[in-house]
Amino acid sequence: MAVNISGRKGNVKNIRSHALNATKTKQNVNLQVYRLEDGTKVRLSAKEIRTLKKNEKAA
């Protein structure tokens, strides 16, 4: 089972109709399971995975 270490939360937004009625909805974070070098599985957002890969390439 993957451990959720990402502290990110989704956004709350309004959907507006033509009559300008506001309905609240939630926009979730793109969480994915990622395996670290030591073999542990963690649940990270896609943005955090992209940053990890970028920093590995630079090092």
C-alpha positions in Angstrom: 0.0 0.0 0.0 1.3 3.4 -0.9 1.8 6.0 1.7 0.3 9.5 1.1 3.1 11.9 1.8 1.8 14.7 -0.4 0.3 17.6 1.6 -1.5 19.1 -1.3 -5.2 19.7 -1.3 -7.7 20.2 -4.1 -9.2 23.6 -5.2 -12.8 24.6 -4.6 -14.3 26.5 -7.5 -17.6 27.7 -8.7 -19.4 26.6 -11.9 -21.3 29.5 -13.4 -24.4 29.0 -15.6 -25.7 31.5 -18.1 -28.1 32.7 -15.4 -25.0 33.3 -13.2 -26.0 30.6 -10.7 -23.0 29.4 -8.7 -22.5 25.8 -7.9 -19.5 24.8 -5.8 -17.4 21.9 -7.1 -14.0 20.4 -6.1 -11.0 20.0 -8.4 -8.8 17.2 -7.1 -5.0 16.8 -7.2 -3.5 14.3 -9.7 -2.1 11.8 -7.2 -0.1 8.9 -8.5 1.8 6.0 -7.0 5.6 6.4 -7.4 8.3 4.0 -6.3 11.4 5.6 -4.6 14.9 4.3 -5.1 14.8 2.3 -1.8 11.7 0.5 -3.1 9.0 2.1 -1.0 5.8 3.2 -2.7 4.5 6.7 -2.0 1.6 8.7 -3.4 2.7 12.0 -4.9 1.2 14.5 -7.2 2.2 14.5 -10.8 3.9 17.9 -10.3 6.0 16.6 -7.4 7.1 13.6 -9.5 8.1 15.8 -12.4 10.2 18.0 -10.0 11.9 14.8 -8.5 12.9 13.6 -11.9 14.2 17.0 -12.9 16.4 17.2 -9.7 17.7 13.6 -10.3 18.8 14.6 -13.8 20.6 17.7 -12.5 22.5 15.9 -9.8 
